[in-house]
Each structure stands twice: as structure tokens, then as C-alpha cells.
Amino acid sequence: MQLFVHITNHEESVTPIFTKMMEAGLQGASVVDCQGMLTTLSACNSEDAPPIFGSLRQFINPCRQQNKMILIVLKDEDVPIVKDIIHSVAGDLKSPNTGILFTVPVMNWEGVSHR
């Protein structure tokens, strides 16, 4: 089992991702609001941001909405399916500003629905 995590700042991609996951028979995903380090450190009206982050403000929008983090526990064989779904909706994550994904092994769980 793997904890699959996808973080995106494209809120509009969450519903299509969830729809395609349901169509593939995958359930039990959750979405959580989150905020990245640079956004936190250069928060709106922050006069105390470290100097390096002041110069980075031109590249980020510190007043932007929060990011979305999708979490789902999957069987190992379902990880490629979800990766394909995310790539089909979000595109190549190697491109800037598209998000990240990663998995973490899950050794113990309760309450997970299995198909």
C-alpha cells in the first residue's frame, strides 16, 4: 500500500481528477487546503520576510488562494493508474507551476476501503 500525495495550485483540476478516479473504481481520496513555504514566508503584508524572499515575490503571488493536496491510500498496482489520471488532467508535472506528486509506503491502516 502507498499513500499517494498530489499537490497542485490548480484548484479546478481536483474535480476532474476525482471523477476519473471514480471511473477507474478508486475511492477514498481526500483533498486538503495547503500552503507552500515561499507563500507562507512572504505572506501578504509581511514586513519580516527574509531578504531572499523579498526578491522572490516577483515570481509568486503571496495573496494567491491556497494549494490543494489530494491524499489517497492505494494498492501498489493502482499507483500508475492515478499517476496517469493526474498526467491526463494536469499535464507533465516537469513543467513549471503544475504541481508535484509522490508516494510514501503505508505499513498499517484502518478504515481503508478495498476494491
C-alpha positions in Angstrom: 0.0 0.0 0.0 1.1 3.5 -0.8 0.0 7.0 0.4 -0.3 8.9 -2.8 0.0 12.7 -2.5 -0.6 15.2 -5.2 -0.2 18.9 -4.5 -1.4 21.5 -7.1 -2.2 25.2 -7.2 -4.8 24.5 -9.9 -8.0 24.0 -7.8 -10.0 23.4 -10.9 -8.1 20.1 -11.6 -9.3 18.4 -8.4 -12.8 17.6 -9.6 -11.7 16.1 -12.9 -9.1 14.0 -11.1 -11.6 12.7 -8.6 -14.1 12.0 -11.4 -11.5 9.9 -13.4 -10.5 8.1 -10.2 -14.1 7.1 -9.5 -14.5 5.9 -13.1 -11.4 3.8 -12.5 -13.0 2.3 -9.4 -10.7 4.1 -7.0 -12.4 5.7 -3.9 -11.4 7.1 -0.6 -9.4 10.2 -1.7 -9.4 13.4 0.3 -8.5 16.9 -0.6 -6.9 19.3 1.9 -6.1 23.0 1.6 -2.3 23.7 2.0 0.2 26.5 1.5 3.8 26.3 0.3 6.8 27.5 2.1 7.5 30.5 -0.1 3.9 31.7 0.1 4.0 31.4 3.9 7.3 33.2 4.3 6.2 36.1 2.0 2.7 36.3 3.3 0.6 39.4 2.4 1.6 42.4 4.3 4.6 40.7 5.8 7.4 43.1 6.5 9.5 40.5 8.3 10.1 38.1 5.3 13.8 37.2 4.9 15.5 39.3 2.3 15.9 36.5 -0.2 12.1 36.0 -0.2 11.5 39.7 -0.9 13.2 39.3 -4.2 11.3 36.1 -5.0 7.9 38.0 -4.6 8.1 38.9 -8.3 7.8 35.2 -9.1 5.0 34.2 -6.8 1.7 35.7 -5.8 1.7 35.7 -2.0 -2.0 36.6 -1.9 -3.0 33.6 -4.1 -5.5 31.0 -2.9 -4.2 28.0 -1.1 -3.0 24.9 -2.9 -4.9 21.7 -2.9 -3.4 18.4 -1.7 -5.0 15.1 -2.8 -4.4 12.2 -0.5 -5.3 8.6 -1.2 -4.1 5.2 0.1 -3.7 2.9 -2.9 -2.6 -0.7 -3.6 0.8 -0.6 -5.2 -0.6 -1.7 -8.5 -3.0 1.3 -8.5 -0.3 3.9 -8.2 0.4 4.0 -12.0 -3.3 4.4 -12.7 -3.6 7.5 -10.5 -0.3 8.9 -12.0 -1.8 8.5 -15.5 -5.0 10.2 -14.4 -3.1 13.2 -12.9 -1.0 13.5 -16.0 -4.1 13.4 -18.2 -5.6 16.3 -16.3 -2.6 18.3 -15.1 -0.2 17.5 -17.9 3.5 16.9 -17.5 4.5 17.8 -13.9 8.0 18.6 -15.2 6.6 21.8 -16.5 6.7 24.8 -14.1 3.7 25.6 -11.9 1.9 22.2 -12.5 2.3 20.6 -9.1 4.1 17.6 -7.6 3.2 14.1 -6.7 4.9 11.4 -4.5 4.1 8.2 -2.6 5.0 7.0 0.8 4.8 3.4 1.9 1.9 2.6 4.3 2.7 -0.2 6.7 -0.6 -0.1 8.8 -4.0 1.3 8.1 -7.6 1.0 9.3 -10.8 2.1 7.7 -9.5 2.0 4.1 -12.0 0.7 1.6 -10.5 -2.0 -0.7 -11.8 -3.0 -4.1 
